[in-house]
Amino acid sequence: MRPNLYGMAAAAAITFTTLPAQSIDAIAVHFPQPVMAGGRRLPAGNYTVSTLKGVGEVPVLRFQSEAGESMAVMVTREYLASDQVAQRSEVLVVPDGAHGLRIDRIVMEGSSYQFLLPVSDFTN
C-alpha cells in the first residue's frame, strides 16, 4: 500500500506557521523540525524568508535564522491564475525520502505568484 503523500504534505504544511498581515517581500516561519530548502538542510527554528532584489530574472529567496545565519536559494516564479492574489502566506512542505522533509513552494500574502524551490540531490 502506497502512503498518501498528499495527506502527509498537508499535515506537514499545517505544522508550519507564518505571521499574518506581512509584507509581500518577507514572511516569518517556524520549522519545528529540520527541512531541506534547495538542497540544503535548515535546522529547526524560526526564520525570516525574504526576496532578494537582483538584476537578473531569476528570483532568489533568503532564509535567515534568528541566530543570524542565512542562505540564499534560487527559485522559480510561477504566476497564479489571472486576477488571483494570495490571501495568506503559506509554506508547503512535502516528504523527501531519506532527507525527511523539503520545502516545495512558498507563497506570500498579497502576491500574484508563488515560488517553487528546486529539488536537489545535494546533501550537506
MDTraj code that builds the backbone (N, CA, C; nanometers):
import mdtraj as md
import numpy as np

residues = "MET ARG PRO ASN LEU TYR GLY MET ALA ALA ALA ALA ALA ILE THR PHE THR THR LEU PRO ALA GLN SER ILE ASP ALA ILE ALA VAL HIS PHE PRO GLN PRO VAL MET ALA GLY GLY ARG ARG LEU PRO ALA GLY ASN TYR THR VAL SER THR LEU LYS GLY VAL GLY GLU VAL PRO VAL LEU ARG PHE GLN SER GLU ALA GLY GLU SER MET ALA VAL MET VAL THR ARG GLU TYR LEU ALA SER ASP GLN VAL ALA GLN ARG SER GLU VAL LEU VAL VAL PRO ASP GLY ALA HIS GLY LEU ARG ILE ASP ARG ILE VAL MET GLU GLY SER SER TYR GLN PHE LEU LEU PRO VAL SER ASP PHE THR ASN".split()
xyz = np.array([
    [0.0842, -0.1176, 0.0000],
    [0.0000, 0.0000, 0.0000],
    [0.0886, 0.1237, 0.0000],
    [0.0633, 0.2152, -0.0913],
    [0.1429, 0.3375, -0.1017],
    [0.0956, 0.4396, 0.0004],
    [0.1917, 0.5127, 0.0610],
    [0.1495, 0.6163, 0.1560],
    [0.0797, 0.7293, 0.0825],
    [-0.0102, 0.7934, 0.1494],
    [-0.0821, 0.9054, 0.0923],
    [0.0048, 1.0301, 0.1049],
    [0.0802, 1.0614, -0.0024],
    [0.1734, 1.1745, 0.0025],
    [0.1013, 1.3071, 0.0150],
    [-0.0168, 1.3186, -0.0462],
    [-0.0894, 1.4448, -0.0351],
    [-0.1306, 1.4704, 0.1095],
    [-0.1775, 1.3656, 0.1759],
    [-0.2148, 1.3801, 0.3164],
    [-0.0958, 1.4145, 0.4023],
    [0.0187, 1.3494, 0.3756],
    [0.1400, 1.3789, 0.4524],
    [0.1850, 1.5221, 0.4268],
    [0.1771, 1.5673, 0.3009],
    [0.2190, 1.7033, 0.2689],
    [0.1289, 1.8040, 0.3381],
    [-0.0012, 1.7774, 0.3366],
    [-0.0942, 1.8698, 0.4014],
    [-0.0695, 1.8729, 0.5515],
    [-0.0463, 1.7581, 0.6118],
    [-0.0202, 1.7537, 0.7555],
    [0.1081, 1.8269, 0.7904],
    [0.2110, 1.8088, 0.7081],
    [0.3372, 1.8775, 0.7337],
    [0.3207, 2.0281, 0.7180],
    [0.2449, 2.0692, 0.6177],
    [0.2274, 2.2124, 0.5938],
    [0.1528, 2.2790, 0.7076],
    [0.0614, 2.2080, 0.7694],
    [-0.0159, 2.2653, 0.8785],
    [0.0716, 2.2939, 0.9996],
    [0.1779, 2.2182, 1.0195],
    [0.2622, 2.2394, 1.1366],
    [0.3529, 2.3604, 1.1215],
    [0.3613, 2.4163, 1.0048],
    [0.4445, 2.5331, 0.9810],
    [0.3562, 2.6564, 0.9828],
    [0.4009, 2.7597, 1.0513],
    [0.3170, 2.8771, 1.0660],
    [0.3867, 2.9997, 1.0101],
    [0.3068, 3.0931, 0.9651],
    [0.3587, 3.2225, 0.9238],
    [0.2782, 3.3295, 0.9973],
    [0.3359, 3.4450, 1.0101],
    [0.2661, 3.5535, 1.0781],
    [0.1683, 3.6194, 0.9820],
    [0.0503, 3.6571, 1.0284],
    [-0.0478, 3.7205, 0.9413],
    [-0.0091, 3.8638, 0.9058],
    [-0.0662, 3.9115, 0.7963],
    [-0.0512, 4.0505, 0.7528],
    [0.0943, 4.0932, 0.7409],
    [0.1700, 4.0184, 0.6649],
    [0.3097, 4.0521, 0.6436],
    [0.3278, 4.1097, 0.5040],
    [0.4415, 4.1732, 0.4818],
    [0.4662, 4.2318, 0.3508],
    [0.4887, 4.1228, 0.2477],
    [0.4775, 4.1597, 0.1227],
    [0.4974, 4.0654, 0.0140],
    [0.6449, 4.0249, 0.0036],
    [0.7346, 4.1021, 0.0619],
    [0.8776, 4.0765, 0.0478],
    [0.9369, 3.9848, 0.1539],
    [0.8658, 3.9604, 0.2643],
    [0.9222, 3.8776, 0.3703],
    [0.8116, 3.8150, 0.4541],
    [0.8384, 3.6935, 0.5029],
    [0.7477, 3.6278, 0.5958],
    [0.8311, 3.5642, 0.7065],
    [0.7696, 3.5480, 0.8222],
    [0.8340, 3.4766, 0.9320],
    [0.7742, 3.3369, 0.9355],
    [0.8580, 3.2384, 0.9590],
    [0.8115, 3.0996, 0.9607],
    [0.8870, 3.0226, 1.0681],
    [0.8181, 2.9271, 1.1290],
    [0.8807, 2.8395, 1.2281],
    [0.8789, 2.6978, 1.1740],
    [0.9955, 2.6337, 1.1688],
    [1.0066, 2.4943, 1.1291],
    [1.0302, 2.4131, 1.2565],
    [0.9347, 2.3282, 1.2963],
    [0.9509, 2.2515, 1.4194],
    [1.0534, 2.1384, 1.4072],
    [1.0946, 2.1083, 1.2854],
    [1.1977, 2.0076, 1.2631],
    [1.2794, 2.0493, 1.1416],
    [1.3966, 1.9912, 1.1217],
    [1.4801, 2.0299, 1.0071],
    [1.4078, 2.0060, 0.8744],
    [1.4362, 2.0922, 0.7772],
    [1.3803, 2.0787, 0.6423],
    [1.4900, 2.1055, 0.5405],
    [1.4704, 2.0544, 0.4205],
    [1.5608, 2.0824, 0.3094],
    [1.5038, 2.2002, 0.2307],
    [1.5893, 2.2890, 0.1885],
    [1.5498, 2.4031, 0.1060],
    [1.6518, 2.4171, -0.0057],
    [1.6116, 2.3837, -0.1271],
    [1.7030, 2.3949, -0.2402],
    [1.8269, 2.3092, -0.2254],
    [1.8125, 2.1919, -0.1636],
    [1.9261, 2.1014, -0.1492],
    [2.0105, 2.1241, -0.0255],
    [1.9739, 2.2210, 0.0569],
    [2.0484, 2.2476, 0.1806],
    [1.9572, 2.2269, 0.2997],
    [2.0164, 2.1797, 0.4072],
    [1.9398, 2.1487, 0.5279],
    [1.9294, 2.2719, 0.6175],
    [1.8069, 2.3040, 0.6565],
    [1.7832, 2.4107, 0.7535],
    [1.7481, 2.3456, 0.8868],
    [1.8209, 2.3765, 0.9936],
    [1.7849, 2.3227, 1.1250],
    [1.6479, 2.3756, 1.1688],
    [1.5840, 2.3055, 1.2592],
    [1.4572, 2.3523, 1.3147],
    [1.4774, 2.4900, 1.3768],
    [1.3722, 2.5715, 1.3731],
    [1.3806, 2.7029, 1.4348],
    [1.2995, 2.8072, 1.3614],
    [1.3164, 2.9320, 1.4022],
    [1.2462, 3.0460, 1.3438],
    [1.3312, 3.1088, 1.2344],
    [1.2657, 3.1426, 1.1234],
    [1.3341, 3.2011, 1.0085],
    [1.2534, 3.3167, 0.9521],
    [1.3253, 3.4088, 0.8897],
    [1.2634, 3.5089, 0.8049],
    [1.2988, 3.4708, 0.6622],
    [1.1960, 3.4580, 0.5787],
    [1.2164, 3.4262, 0.4375],
    [1.1860, 3.5536, 0.3610],
    [1.2839, 3.6026, 0.2861],
    [1.2656, 3.7282, 0.2138],
    [1.3128, 3.7138, 0.0698],
    [1.2569, 3.7980, -0.0150],
    [1.3000, 3.8015, -0.1546],
    [1.4186, 3.8955, -0.1647],
    [1.5181, 3.8544, -0.2407],
    [1.6338, 3.9397, -0.2643],
    [1.6147, 4.0107, -0.3975],
    [1.6395, 4.1366, -0.3968],
    [1.6287, 4.2150, -0.5197],
    [1.7553, 4.1964, -0.6017],
    [1.7405, 4.1478, -0.7219],
    [1.8559, 4.1253, -0.8081],
    [1.8356, 4.1903, -0.9428],
    [1.9395, 4.1900, -1.0211],
    [1.9301, 4.2491, -1.1546],
    [1.8866, 4.1470, -1.2581],
    [1.8911, 4.0190, -1.2240],
    [1.8548, 3.9147, -1.3188],
    [1.7081, 3.8786, -1.3107],
    [1.6693, 3.7841, -1.3928],
    [1.5320, 3.7375, -1.3972],
    [1.5055, 3.6247, -1.2981],
    [1.6104, 3.5636, -1.2431],
    [1.5929, 3.4507, -1.1522],
    [1.5681, 3.5026, -1.0116],
    [1.4506, 3.4722, -0.9539],
    [1.4250, 3.5174, -0.8169],
    [1.5094, 3.4385, -0.7166],
    [1.5440, 3.5045, -0.6082],
    [1.6236, 3.4431, -0.5026],
    [1.5533, 3.4672, -0.3690],
    [1.5406, 3.3602, -0.2899],
    [1.4858, 3.3718, -0.1551],
    [1.5987, 3.3571, -0.0547],
    [1.5947, 3.4400, 0.0491],
    [1.6930, 3.4295, 0.1571],
    [1.6225, 3.3754, 0.2806],
    [1.6824, 3.2726, 0.3398],
    [1.6354, 3.2143, 0.4644],
    [1.7323, 3.2590, 0.5727],
    [1.6850, 3.3383, 0.6684],
    [1.7711, 3.3872, 0.7751],
    [1.7159, 3.3393, 0.9087],
    [1.8028, 3.2716, 0.9855],
    [1.7617, 3.2196, 1.1160],
    [1.7683, 3.3301, 1.2204],
    [1.7086, 3.3053, 1.3366],
    [1.7157, 3.4016, 1.4459],
    [1.8589, 3.4239, 1.4909],
    [1.9448, 3.3222, 1.4706],
    [2.0859, 3.3323, 1.5102],
    [2.1657, 3.4168, 1.4105],
    [2.1029, 3.4574, 1.2999],
    [2.1708, 3.5412, 1.2024],
    [2.2310, 3.4668, 1.0856],
    [2.2280, 3.3339, 1.0884],
    [2.2797, 3.2561, 0.9762],
    [2.1813, 3.2665, 0.8608],
    [2.2338, 3.2772, 0.7390],
    [2.1433, 3.2870, 0.6252],
    [2.1970, 3.2092, 0.5062],
    [2.1052, 3.1758, 0.4181],
    [2.1407, 3.1113, 0.2925],
    [2.0435, 3.1586, 0.1864],
    [2.0905, 3.1614, 0.0639],
    [2.0085, 3.2051, -0.0485],
    [1.9804, 3.0858, -0.1391],
    [1.8589, 3.0825, -0.1932],
    [1.8178, 2.9753, -0.2832],
    [1.7559, 3.0370, -0.4075],
    [1.8064, 2.9998, -0.5239],
    [1.7439, 3.0420, -0.6491],
    [1.6167, 2.9597, -0.6677],
    [1.5079, 3.0261, -0.7019],
    [1.3779, 2.9613, -0.7130],
    [1.3143, 2.9946, -0.8476],
    [1.2026, 2.9294, -0.8746],
    [1.1245, 2.9573, -0.9943],
    [0.9978, 3.0303, -0.9521],
    [0.9609, 3.1307, -1.0281],
    [0.8385, 3.2056, -1.0001],
    [0.7275, 3.1490, -1.0898],
    [0.6159, 3.1114, -1.0284],
    [0.5007, 3.0608, -1.1029],
    [0.3824, 3.1508, -1.0716],
    [0.3261, 3.2120, -1.1748],
    [0.2162, 3.3056, -1.1538],
    [0.0868, 3.2318, -1.1250],
    [0.0052, 3.2899, -1.0377],
    [-0.1255, 3.2352, -1.0056],
    [-0.2207, 3.2661, -1.1205],
    [-0.3387, 3.2092, -1.1156],
    [-0.4380, 3.2343, -1.2206],
    [-0.4651, 3.3842, -1.2316],
    [-0.5039, 3.4260, -1.3501],
    [-0.5304, 3.5667, -1.3784],
    [-0.6229, 3.6272, -1.2722],
    [-0.5916, 3.7466, -1.2287],
    [-0.6688, 3.8209, -1.1289],
    [-0.6679, 3.7559, -0.9909],
    [-0.5807, 3.6601, -0.9671],
    [-0.5746, 3.5941, -0.8367],
    [-0.4558, 3.6471, -0.7577],
    [-0.4790, 3.6729, -0.6301],
    [-0.3754, 3.7197, -0.5390],
    [-0.3808, 3.6316, -0.4146],
    [-0.2649, 3.5935, -0.3639],
    [-0.2601, 3.5074, -0.2448],
    [-0.3243, 3.5785, -0.1264],
    [-0.4173, 3.5109, -0.0611],
    [-0.4882, 3.5673, 0.0537],
    [-0.4110, 3.5537, 0.1838],
    [-0.3118, 3.4632, 0.1836],
    [-0.2299, 3.4435, 0.3034],
    [-0.0946, 3.3867, 0.2619],
    [-0.0006, 3.3968, 0.3510],
    [0.1319, 3.3392, 0.3262],
    [0.1286, 3.1917, 0.3629],
    [0.1939, 3.1092, 0.2823],
    [0.1984, 2.9654, 0.3073],
    [0.3338, 2.9096, 0.2689],
    [0.3772, 2.8098, 0.3443],
    [0.4975, 2.7341, 0.3125],
    [0.4536, 2.5881, 0.3033],
    [0.4640, 2.5289, 0.1846],
    [0.4245, 2.3896, 0.1657],
    [0.5480, 2.3015, 0.1790],
    [0.5401, 2.2086, 0.2717],
    [0.6497, 2.1156, 0.2986],
    [0.6019, 1.9759, 0.2632],
    [0.6862, 1.9001, 0.1930],
    [0.6497, 1.7651, 0.1495],
    [0.7573, 1.6660, 0.1922],
    [0.7212, 1.5369, 0.2023],
    [0.8209, 1.4337, 0.2338],
    [0.9256, 1.4269, 0.1224],
    [1.0501, 1.3989, 0.1609],
    [1.1586, 1.3928, 0.0629],
    [1.2491, 1.2727, 0.0886],
    [1.1902, 1.1564, 0.0962],
    [1.2680, 1.0334, 0.1105],
    [1.3636, 1.0369, 0.2280],
    [1.4907, 1.0083, 0.1997],
    [1.5936, 0.9986, 0.3032],
    [1.6216, 1.1319, 0.3719],
    [1.5868, 1.2436, 0.3085],
    [1.6154, 1.3750, 0.3653],
    [1.5120, 1.4179, 0.4680],
    [1.4017, 1.3485, 0.4803],
    [1.2964, 1.3879, 0.5728],
    [1.1929, 1.4732, 0.5033],
    [1.1996, 1.6047, 0.5223],
    [1.1042, 1.6973, 0.4615],
    [1.1782, 1.8019, 0.3806],
    [1.1105, 1.8545, 0.2784],
    [1.1689, 1.9635, 0.1997],
    [1.0623, 2.0672, 0.1697],
    [1.1059, 2.1903, 0.1570],
    [1.0154, 2.2988, 0.1200],
    [0.9901, 2.2871, -0.0294],
    [0.8636, 2.2767, -0.0669],
    [0.8258, 2.2627, -0.2068],
    [0.7942, 2.3974, -0.2705],
    [0.7163, 2.4786, -0.1991],
    [0.6773, 2.6094, -0.2529],
    [0.6449, 2.7058, -0.1408],
    [0.6561, 2.8330, -0.1741],
    [0.6255, 2.9409, -0.0795],
    [0.5407, 3.0436, -0.1535],
    [0.4344, 3.0850, -0.0898],
    [0.3526, 3.1932, -0.1441],
    [0.3415, 3.2996, -0.0356],
    [0.3535, 3.4249, -0.0756],
    [0.3486, 3.5360, 0.0192],
    [0.2192, 3.6146, 0.0000],
    [0.1546, 3.6451, 0.1113],
    [0.0280, 3.7167, 0.1079],
    [0.0363, 3.8416, 0.0201],
    [-0.0649, 3.8600, -0.0629],
    [-0.0715, 3.9770, -0.1497],
    [0.0014, 3.9611, -0.2813],
    [0.0683, 3.8472, -0.3004],
    [0.1459, 3.8234, -0.4211],
    [0.0606, 3.7585, -0.5299],
    [0.0956, 3.7819, -0.6545],
    [0.0254, 3.7193, -0.7673],
    [0.1015, 3.5971, -0.8186],
    [0.2002, 3.5517, -0.7444],
    [0.2788, 3.4349, -0.7846],
    [0.3241, 3.3574, -0.6611],
    [0.3759, 3.2374, -0.6865],
    [0.4355, 3.1559, -0.5810],
    [0.5770, 3.1195, -0.6230],
    [0.6592, 3.0866, -0.5254],
    [0.7969, 3.0466, -0.5511],
    [0.8079, 2.8954, -0.5389],
    [0.8643, 2.8305, -0.6387],
    [0.8880, 2.6864, -0.6380],
    [1.0347, 2.6633, -0.6097],
    [1.0653, 2.5846, -0.5078],
    [1.2041, 2.5564, -0.4729],
    [1.2523, 2.4337, -0.5486],
    [1.3789, 2.4351, -0.5898],
    [1.4317, 2.3215, -0.6664],
    [1.4473, 2.1975, -0.5805],
    [1.4362, 2.0822, -0.6454],
    [1.4646, 1.9549, -0.5814],
    [1.6073, 1.9226, -0.6164],
    [1.6875, 1.8880, -0.5162],
    [1.8291, 1.8622, -0.5408],
    [1.8734, 1.7382, -0.4663],
    [1.9708, 1.6685, -0.5221],
    [2.0295, 1.5518, -0.4558],
    [2.1456, 1.5917, -0.3668],
    [2.1802, 1.7209, -0.3628],
    [2.2911, 1.7687, -0.2820],
    [2.2588, 1.7520, -0.1350],
    [2.3504, 1.6982, -0.0594],
    [2.3335, 1.6895, 0.0858],
    [2.4569, 1.7478, 0.1530],
    [2.4360, 1.8035, 0.2719],
    [2.5496, 1.8570, 0.3463],
    [2.5626, 1.7909, 0.4786],
])
top = md.Topology()
chain = top.add_chain()
for i, resn in enumerate(residues, 1):
    res = top.add_residue(resn, chain, resSeq=i)
    for name in ("N", "CA", "C"):
        top.add_atom(name, md.element.get_by_symbol(name[0]), res)
traj = md.Trajectory(xyz[None], top)
